């Protein structure tokens, strides 16, 4: 969340606690007799002005390359993320 919030902030999108949340789930599977995390799913929720929607989509498309956590597991764990947006009047 931190890296995504930083990228959103650079686009002048507020990420206060009442405007920005994440729900994270994952899959653990038996891989050759060893339990492994194979997938992480992150569903972000963001309340923002309607005119900032495109900026938020661009931020979602670009933040993962800057995220230390994500970059640490890329290639080992399948990462999925999505953004649900709700209109706010600032």
C-alpha positions, 0 to 999 in steps of 0.5 A: 500500500505504501508504494502505491500511496506514494505514487498516488500522492505524486498525482495529487490523489489523497490516500487518507485512511477513510479514502484508501484501503486494501484487501489482501488474500492469497493461495497456499498450495502443495508444490512437490510436498512443500506448502508454498504461497503461489498467489497474492491478490490485492484489491485496492479501494480508493475514494477520489474525485472523478477527474482523477480516475485516469491518474489512479489507473496510471498509478496502478499500472506503474507502482508495482515496478517501484514496490520493494515487497512486490519486486522481492517476490516477482517470479516466485509468486503470482501477483494480482492487483485491482482498483475499485474506485468510488467518487468523492467530491473534494 
